[in-house]
């Protein structure tokens, strides 16, 4: 059963568990490729990408954090990127 979409998320993005998103979900929301989202998790790029979490070895993202990151990713350190 799909989760009710109440957070203003575009149709087609249905997190599997609560507000947890996969790398592919984040890519779809942000307009980036999944490869870029994975690259943003690397040590040198962590400040560029959305916050992420681990559940064991599984990486996941939280919907509110991703939406906040999307809203704010046009600026860095107070100036446009």
PDB file as gemmi writes it, atoms N, CA and C in Angstrom:
CRYST1    1.000    1.000    1.000  90.00  90.00  90.00 P 1                      
ATOM      1  N   UNK A   1       0.839  -1.167   0.000  1.00  0.00           N  
ATOM      2  CA  UNK A   1       0.000   0.000   0.000  1.00  0.00           C  
ATOM      3  C   UNK A   1       0.890   1.238   0.000  1.00  0.00           C  
ATOM      4  N   UNK A   2       0.712   2.167  -0.946  1.00  0.00           N  
ATOM      5  CA  UNK A   2       1.543   3.364  -0.979  1.00  0.00           C  
ATOM      6  C   UNK A   2       1.255   4.266   0.216  1.00  0.00           C  
ATOM      7  N   UNK A   3       2.281   4.995   0.608  1.00  0.00           N  
ATOM      8  CA  UNK A   3       2.157   5.923   1.713  1.00  0.00           C  
ATOM      9  C   UNK A   3       1.471   7.192   1.217  1.00  0.00           C  
ATOM     10  N   UNK A   4       0.577   7.739   2.036  1.00  0.00           N  
ATOM     11  CA  UNK A   4      -0.125   8.961   1.652  1.00  0.00           C  
ATOM     12  C   UNK A   4       0.884  10.077   1.462  1.00  0.00           C  
ATOM     13  N   UNK A   5       0.753  10.787   0.367  1.00  0.00           N  
ATOM     14  CA  UNK A   5       1.679  11.841   0.001  1.00  0.00           C  
ATOM     15  C   UNK A   5       1.164  13.170   0.548  1.00  0.00           C  
ATOM     16  N   UNK A   6       1.638  13.568   1.737  1.00  0.00           N  
ATOM     17  CA  UNK A   6       1.126  14.775   2.382  1.00  0.00           C  
ATOM     18  C   UNK A   6       2.159  15.885   2.474  1.00  0.00           C  
ATOM     19  N   UNK A   7       3.367  15.683   2.002  1.00  0.00           N  
ATOM     20  CA  UNK A   7       4.427  16.665   2.188  1.00  0.00           C  
ATOM     21  C   UNK A   7       4.691  17.508   0.951  1.00  0.00           C  
ATOM     22  N   UNK A   8       3.802  17.539  -0.006  1.00  0.00           N  
ATOM     23  CA  UNK A   8       4.022  18.329  -1.205  1.00  0.00           C  
ATOM     24  C   UNK A   8       5.061  17.733  -2.135  1.00  0.00           C  
ATOM     25  N   UNK A   9       5.239  16.433  -2.058  1.00  0.00           N  
ATOM     26  CA  UNK A   9       6.206  15.748  -2.901  1.00  0.00           C  
ATOM     27  C   UNK A   9       5.581  15.484  -4.259  1.00  0.00           C  
ATOM     28  N   UNK A  10       6.357  15.676  -5.336  1.00  0.00           N  
ATOM     29  CA  UNK A  10       5.805  15.413  -6.663  1.00  0.00           C  
ATOM     30  C   UNK A  10       5.285  13.991  -6.793  1.00  0.00           C  
ATOM     31  N   UNK A  11       4.253  13.785  -7.610  1.00  0.00           N  
ATOM     32  CA  UNK A  11       3.735  12.429  -7.818  1.00  0.00           C  
ATOM     33  C   UNK A  11       4.834  11.492  -8.317  1.00  0.00           C  
ATOM     34  N   UNK A  12       4.747  10.262  -7.935  1.00  0.00           N  
ATOM     35  CA  UNK A  12       5.727   9.272  -8.375  1.00  0.00           C  
ATOM     36  C   UNK A  12       6.829   9.034  -7.367  1.00  0.00           C  
ATOM     37  N   UNK A  13       7.000   9.930  -6.397  1.00  0.00           N  
ATOM     38  CA  UNK A  13       7.994   9.736  -5.349  1.00  0.00           C  
ATOM     39  C   UNK A  13       7.249   9.196  -4.135  1.00  0.00           C  
ATOM     40  N   UNK A  14       7.387   7.928  -3.896  1.00  0.00           N  
ATOM     41  CA  UNK A  14       6.686   7.280  -2.786  1.00  0.00           C  
ATOM     42  C   UNK A  14       7.709   6.600  -1.889  1.00  0.00           C  
ATOM     43  N   UNK A  15       8.107   7.228  -0.782  1.00  0.00           N  
ATOM     44  CA  UNK A  15       9.053   6.571   0.111  1.00  0.00           C  
ATOM     45  C   UNK A  15       8.502   5.243   0.617  1.00  0.00           C  
ATOM     46  N   UNK A  16       9.373   4.275   0.784  1.00  0.00           N  
ATOM     47  CA  UNK A  16       8.948   2.949   1.187  1.00  0.00           C  
ATOM     48  C   UNK A  16       8.582   2.887   2.668  1.00  0.00           C  
ATOM     49  N   UNK A  17       9.326   3.605   3.512  1.00  0.00           N  
ATOM     50  CA  UNK A  17       9.072   3.555   4.950  1.00  0.00           C  
ATOM     51  C   UNK A  17       9.024   4.978   5.473  1.00  0.00           C  
ATOM     52  N   UNK A  18       7.857   5.450   5.873  1.00  0.00           N  
ATOM     53  CA  UNK A  18       7.738   6.790   6.436  1.00  0.00           C  
ATOM     54  C   UNK A  18       8.300   7.845   5.507  1.00  0.00           C  
ATOM     55  N   UNK A  19       9.173   8.664   6.040  1.00  0.00           N  
ATOM     56  CA  UNK A  19       9.789   9.737   5.256  1.00  0.00           C  
ATOM     57  C   UNK A  19      11.155   9.348   4.711  1.00  0.00           C  
ATOM     58  N   UNK A  20      11.516   8.070   4.759  1.00  0.00           N  
ATOM     59  CA  UNK A  20      12.817   7.642   4.251  1.00  0.00           C  
ATOM     60  C   UNK A  20      12.813   7.625   2.732  1.00  0.00           C  
ATOM     61  N   UNK A  21      13.864   8.192   2.161  1.00  0.00           N  
ATOM     62  CA  UNK A  21      14.018   8.215   0.712  1.00  0.00           C  
ATOM     63  C   UNK A  21      15.270   7.456   0.320  1.00  0.00           C  
ATOM     64  N   UNK A  22      15.232   6.876  -0.867  1.00  0.00           N  
ATOM     65  CA  UNK A  22      16.404   6.221  -1.430  1.00  0.00           C  
ATOM     66  C   UNK A  22      17.200   7.235  -2.238  1.00  0.00           C  
ATOM     67  N   UNK A  23      18.375   6.830  -2.675  1.00  0.00           N  
ATOM     68  CA  UNK A  23      19.192   7.672  -3.537  1.00  0.00           C  
ATOM     69  C   UNK A  23      18.430   8.025  -4.807  1.00  0.00           C  
ATOM     70  N   UNK A  24      17.710   7.066  -5.381  1.00  0.00           N  
ATOM     71  CA  UNK A  24      16.934   7.323  -6.593  1.00  0.00           C  
ATOM     72  C   UNK A  24      15.803   8.316  -6.337  1.00  0.00           C  
ATOM     73  N   UNK A  25      15.177   8.241  -5.160  1.00  0.00           N  
ATOM     74  CA  UNK A  25      14.134   9.204  -4.807  1.00  0.00           C  
ATOM     75  C   UNK A  25      14.699  10.621  -4.751  1.00  0.00           C  
ATOM     76  N   UNK A  26      15.863  10.772  -4.109  1.00  0.00           N  
ATOM     77  CA  UNK A  26      16.493  12.085  -3.992  1.00  0.00           C  
ATOM     78  C   UNK A  26      16.870  12.606  -5.373  1.00  0.00           C  
ATOM     79  N   UNK A  27      17.374  11.724  -6.217  1.00  0.00           N  
ATOM     80  CA  UNK A  27      17.718  12.139  -7.583  1.00  0.00           C  
ATOM     81  C   UNK A  27      16.478  12.646  -8.313  1.00  0.00           C  
ATOM     82  N   UNK A  28      15.367  11.934  -8.183  1.00  0.00           N  
ATOM     83  CA  UNK A  28      14.135  12.357  -8.844  1.00  0.00           C  
ATOM     84  C   UNK A  28      13.616  13.686  -8.331  1.00  0.00           C  
ATOM     85  N   UNK A  29      13.710  13.907  -7.047  1.00  0.00           N  
ATOM     86  CA  UNK A  29      13.244  15.163  -6.463  1.00  0.00           C  
ATOM     87  C   UNK A  29      14.130  16.340  -6.832  1.00  0.00           C  
ATOM     88  N   UNK A  30      15.426  16.107  -6.891  1.00  0.00           N  
ATOM     89  CA  UNK A  30      16.380  17.200  -7.066  1.00  0.00           C  
ATOM     90  C   UNK A  30      16.735  17.491  -8.517  1.00  0.00           C  
ATOM     91  N   UNK A  31      16.431  16.562  -9.410  1.00  0.00           N  
ATOM     92  CA  UNK A  31      16.815  16.752 -10.808  1.00  0.00           C  
ATOM     93  C   UNK A  31      18.259  16.351 -11.082  1.00  0.00           C  
ATOM     94  N   UNK A  32      18.916  15.749 -10.106  1.00  0.00           N  
ATOM     95  CA  UNK A  32      20.274  15.255 -10.279  1.00  0.00           C  
ATOM     96  C   UNK A  32      20.227  13.796 -10.689  1.00  0.00           C  
ATOM     97  N   UNK A  33      21.359  13.282 -11.132  1.00  0.00           N  
ATOM     98  CA  UNK A  33      21.435  11.851 -11.399  1.00  0.00           C  
ATOM     99  C   UNK A  33      21.713  11.130 -10.079  1.00  0.00           C  
ATOM    100  N   UNK A  34      21.368   9.861 -10.027  1.00  0.00           N  
ATOM    101  CA  UNK A  34      21.652   9.069  -8.833  1.00  0.00           C  
ATOM    102  C   UNK A  34      23.160   9.036  -8.580  1.00  0.00           C  
ATOM    103  N   UNK A  35      23.943   8.991  -9.630  1.00  0.00           N  
ATOM    104  CA  UNK A  35      25.410   8.981  -9.490  1.00  0.00           C  
ATOM    105  C   UNK A  35      25.902  10.253  -8.797  1.00  0.00           C  
ATOM    106  N   UNK A  36      25.320  11.405  -9.136  1.00  0.00           N  
ATOM    107  CA  UNK A  36      25.714  12.658  -8.499  1.00  0.00           C  
ATOM    108  C   UNK A  36      25.342  12.651  -7.021  1.00  0.00           C  
ATOM    109  N   UNK A  37      24.164  12.133  -6.700  1.00  0.00           N  
ATOM    110  CA  UNK A  37      23.744  12.048  -5.303  1.00  0.00           C  
ATOM    111  C   UNK A  37      24.717  11.161  -4.522  1.00  0.00           C  
ATOM    112  N   UNK A  38      25.126  10.049  -5.106  1.00  0.00           N  
ATOM    113  CA  UNK A  38      26.101   9.161  -4.463  1.00  0.00           C  
ATOM    114  C   UNK A  38      27.429   9.903  -4.298  1.00  0.00           C  
ATOM    115  N   UNK A  39      27.853  10.628  -5.310  1.00  0.00           N  
ATOM    116  CA  UNK A  39      29.109  11.383  -5.245  1.00  0.00           C  
ATOM    117  C   UNK A  39      29.056  12.432  -4.139  1.00  0.00           C  
ATOM    118  N   UNK A  40      27.911  13.030  -3.924  1.00  0.00           N  
ATOM    119  CA  UNK A  40      27.754  14.024  -2.858  1.00  0.00           C  
ATOM    120  C   UNK A  40      27.938  13.410  -1.472  1.00  0.00           C  
ATOM    121  N   UNK A  41      27.836  12.096  -1.348  1.00  0.00           N  
ATOM    122  CA  UNK A  41      28.079  11.435  -0.067  1.00  0.00           C  
ATOM    123  C   UNK A  41      29.561  11.225   0.192  1.00  0.00           C  
ATOM    124  N   UNK A  42      30.410  11.414  -0.820  1.00  0.00           N  
ATOM    125  CA  UNK A  42      31.839  11.206  -0.628  1.00  0.00           C  
ATOM    126  C   UNK A  42      32.386  12.263   0.336  1.00  0.00           C  
ATOM    127  N   UNK A  43      33.505  11.958   0.937  1.00  0.00           N  
ATOM    128  CA  UNK A  43      34.091  12.834   1.946  1.00  0.00           C  
ATOM    129  C   UNK A  43      34.308  14.242   1.422  1.00  0.00           C  
ATOM    130  N   UNK A  44      34.815  14.389   0.229  1.00  0.00           N  
ATOM    131  CA  UNK A  44      35.132  15.731  -0.272  1.00  0.00           C  
ATOM    132  C   UNK A  44      33.908  16.538  -0.666  1.00  0.00           C  
ATOM    133  N   UNK A  45      32.762  15.891  -0.865  1.00  0.00           N  
ATOM    134  CA  UNK A  45      31.565  16.603  -1.318  1.00  0.00           C  
ATOM    135  C   UNK A  45      30.436  16.647  -0.298  1.00  0.00           C  
ATOM    136  N   UNK A  46      30.666  16.204   0.918  1.00  0.00           N  
ATOM    137  CA  UNK A  46      29.573  16.104   1.900  1.00  0.00           C  
ATOM    138  C   UNK A  46      28.872  17.422   2.148  1.00  0.00           C  
ATOM    139  N   UNK A  47      29.540  18.527   2.035  1.00  0.00           N  
ATOM    140  CA  UNK A  47      28.904  19.820   2.269  1.00  0.00           C  
ATOM    141  C   UNK A  47      27.995  20.228   1.112  1.00  0.00           C  
ATOM    142  N   UNK A  48      28.102  19.577  -0.014  1.00  0.00           N  
ATOM    143  CA  UNK A  48      27.285  19.932  -1.182  1.00  0.00           C  
ATOM    144  C   UNK A  48      25.966  19.180  -1.231  1.00  0.00           C  
ATOM    145  N   UNK A  49      25.929  17.987  -0.695  1.00  0.00           N  
ATOM    146  CA  UNK A  49      24.760  17.138  -0.827  1.00  0.00           C  
ATOM    147  C   UNK A  49      23.813  17.211   0.356  1.00  0.00           C  
ATOM    148  N   UNK A  50      22.682  16.528   0.219  1.00  0.00           N  
ATOM    149  CA  UNK A  50      21.710  16.510   1.307  1.00  0.00           C  
ATOM    150  C   UNK A  50      22.210  15.640   2.467  1.00  0.00           C  
ATOM    151  N   UNK A  51      21.721  15.916   3.688  1.00  0.00           N  
ATOM    152  CA  UNK A  51      22.081  15.058   4.819  1.00  0.00           C  
ATOM    153  C   UNK A  51      21.607  13.624   4.567  1.00  0.00           C  
ATOM    154  N   UNK A  52      22.406  12.662   4.998  1.00  0.00           N  
ATOM    155  CA  UNK A  52      22.034  11.263   4.818  1.00  0.00           C  
ATOM    156  C   UNK A  52      22.295  10.509   6.108  1.00  0.00           C  
ATOM    157  N   UNK A  53      21.716   9.334   6.199  1.00  0.00           N  
ATOM    158  CA  UNK A  53      21.784   8.519   7.400  1.00  0.00           C  
ATOM    159  C   UNK A  53      22.030   7.065   7.014  1.00  0.00           C  
ATOM    160  N   UNK A  54      22.435   6.275   8.002  1.00  0.00           N  
ATOM    161  CA  UNK A  54      22.647   4.850   7.806  1.00  0.00           C  
ATOM    162  C   UNK A  54      21.712   4.055   8.708  1.00  0.00           C  
ATOM    163  N   UNK A  55      21.237   2.944   8.179  1.00  0.00           N  
ATOM    164  CA  UNK A  55      20.541   1.929   8.965  1.00  0.00           C  
ATOM    165  C   UNK A  55      21.304   0.649   8.667  1.00  0.00           C  
ATOM    166  N   UNK A  56      22.269   0.353   9.502  1.00  0.00           N  
ATOM    167  CA  UNK A  56      23.199  -0.719   9.166  1.00  0.00           C  
ATOM    168  C   UNK A  56      24.066  -0.243   8.020  1.00  0.00           C  
ATOM    169  N   UNK A  57      23.994  -0.948   6.908  1.00  0.00           N  
ATOM    170  CA  UNK A  57      24.748  -0.547   5.718  1.00  0.00           C  
ATOM    171  C   UNK A  57      23.885   0.205   4.715  1.00  0.00           C  
ATOM    172  N   UNK A  58      22.594   0.287   4.978  1.00  0.00           N  
ATOM    173  CA  UNK A  58      21.673   0.966   4.069  1.00  0.00           C  
ATOM    174  C   UNK A  58      21.736   2.476   4.284  1.00  0.00           C  
ATOM    175  N   UNK A  59      21.884   3.211   3.192  1.00  0.00           N  
ATOM    176  CA  UNK A  59      21.873   4.673   3.234  1.00  0.00           C  
ATOM    177  C   UNK A  59      20.458   5.132   2.945  1.00  0.00           C  
ATOM    178  N   UNK A  60      20.002   6.109   3.713  1.00  0.00           N  
ATOM    179  CA  UNK A  60      18.693   6.682   3.442  1.00  0.00           C  
ATOM    180  C   UNK A  60      18.709   8.171   3.738  1.00  0.00           C  
ATOM    181  N   UNK A  61      17.734   8.854   3.218  1.00  0.00           N  
ATOM    182  CA  UNK A  61      17.572  10.289   3.391  1.00  0.00           C  
ATOM    183  C   UNK A  61      16.198  10.526   4.012  1.00  0.00           C  
ATOM    184  N   UNK A  62      16.056  11.601   4.773  1.00  0.00           N  
ATOM    185  CA  UNK A  62      14.773  11.959   5.352  1.00  0.00           C  
ATOM    186  C   UNK A  62      14.129  13.050   4.504  1.00  0.00           C  
ATOM    187  N   UNK A  63      12.871  12.852   4.174  1.00  0.00           N  
ATOM    188  CA  UNK A  63      12.166  13.753   3.275  1.00  0.00           C  
ATOM    189  C   UNK A  63      12.254  15.214   3.707  1.00  0.00           C  
ATOM    190  N   UNK A  64      11.979  15.574   4.956  1.00  0.00           N  
ATOM    191  CA  UNK A  64      12.052  16.996   5.325  1.00  0.00           C  
ATOM    192  C   UNK A  64      13.448  17.591   5.122  1.00  0.00           C  
ATOM    193  N   UNK A  65      14.500  16.804   5.413  1.00  0.00           N  
ATOM    194  CA  UNK A  65      15.868  17.289   5.222  1.00  0.00           C  
ATOM    195  C   UNK A  65      16.196  17.481   3.748  1.00  0.00           C  
ATOM    196  N   UNK A  66      15.727  16.573   2.905  1.00  0.00           N  
ATOM    197  CA  UNK A  66      15.984  16.681   1.471  1.00  0.00           C  
ATOM    198  C   UNK A  66      15.245  17.890   0.896  1.00  0.00           C  
ATOM    199  N   UNK A  67      14.000  18.078   1.289  1.00  0.00           N  
ATOM    200  CA  UNK A  67      13.248  19.230   0.789  1.00  0.00           C  
ATOM    201  C   UNK A  67      13.897  20.538   1.231  1.00  0.00           C  
ATOM    202  N   UNK A  68      14.389  20.593   2.467  1.00  0.00           N  
ATOM    203  CA  UNK A  68      15.090  21.783   2.956  1.00  0.00           C  
ATOM    204  C   UNK A  68      16.367  22.009   2.162  1.00  0.00           C  
ATOM    205  N   UNK A  69      17.118  20.946   1.894  1.00  0.00           N  
ATOM    206  CA  UNK A  69      18.345  21.052   1.117  1.00  0.00           C  
ATOM    207  C   UNK A  69      18.050  21.547  -0.298  1.00  0.00           C  
ATOM    208  N   UNK A  70      17.008  21.036  -0.922  1.00  0.00           N  
ATOM    209  CA  UNK A  70      16.630  21.484  -2.267  1.00  0.00           C  
ATOM    210  C   UNK A  70      16.293  22.967  -2.241  1.00  0.00           C  
ATOM    211  N   UNK A  71      15.533  23.398  -1.241  1.00  0.00           N  
ATOM    212  CA  UNK A  71      15.151  24.810  -1.140  1.00  0.00           C  
ATOM    213  C   UNK A  71      16.352  25.722  -0.943  1.00  0.00           C  
ATOM    214  N   UNK A  72      17.401  25.231  -0.271  1.00  0.00           N  
ATOM    215  CA  UNK A  72      18.533  26.076   0.094  1.00  0.00           C  
ATOM    216  C   UNK A  72      19.809  25.820  -0.695  1.00  0.00           C  
ATOM    217  N   UNK A  73      19.792  24.930  -1.665  1.00  0.00           N  
ATOM    218  CA  UNK A  73      21.056  24.582  -2.328  1.00  0.00           C  
ATOM    219  C   UNK A  73      21.533  25.623  -3.324  1.00  0.00           C  
ATOM    220  N   UNK A  74      20.741  26.648  -3.613  1.00  0.00           N  
ATOM    221  CA  UNK A  74      21.182  27.702  -4.525  1.00  0.00           C  
ATOM    222  C   UNK A  74      22.147  28.670  -3.897  1.00  0.00           C  
ATOM    223  N   UNK A  75      22.335  28.611  -2.584  1.00  0.00           N  
ATOM    224  CA  UNK A  75      23.259  29.505  -1.925  1.00  0.00           C  
ATOM    225  C   UNK A  75      24.244  28.714  -1.077  1.00  0.00           C  
ATOM    226  N   UNK A  76      25.415  29.243  -0.964  1.00  0.00           N  
ATOM    227  CA  UNK A  76      26.438  28.651  -0.102  1.00  0.00           C  
ATOM    228  C   UNK A  76      27.215  29.784   0.546  1.00  0.00           C  
ATOM    229  N   UNK A  77      27.278  29.762   1.842  1.00  0.00           N  
ATOM    230  CA  UNK A  77      27.995  30.783   2.584  1.00  0.00           C  
ATOM    231  C   UNK A  77      27.490  32.185   2.267  1.00  0.00           C  
ATOM    232  N   UNK A  78      26.174  32.282   2.066  1.00  0.00           N  
ATOM    233  CA  UNK A  78      25.557  33.595   1.883  1.00  0.00           C  
ATOM    234  C   UNK A  78      25.618  34.168   0.483  1.00  0.00           C  
ATOM    235  N   UNK A  79      26.166  33.432  -0.459  1.00  0.00           N  
ATOM    236  CA  UNK A  79      26.202  33.954  -1.825  1.00  0.00           C  
ATOM    237  C   UNK A  79      25.718  32.897  -2.802  1.00  0.00           C  
ATOM    238  N   UNK A  80      25.260  33.368  -3.941  1.00  0.00           N  
ATOM    239  CA  UNK A  80      24.745  32.443  -4.948  1.00  0.00           C  
ATOM    240  C   UNK A  80      25.849  31.561  -5.473  1.00  0.00           C  
ATOM    241  N   UNK A  81      25.494  30.315  -5.763  1.00  0.00           N  
ATOM    242  CA  UNK A  81      26.463  29.355  -6.305  1.00  0.00           C  
ATOM    243  C   UNK A  81      26.339  29.340  -7.802  1.00  0.00           C  
TER     244      UNK A  81                                                      
END                                                                             
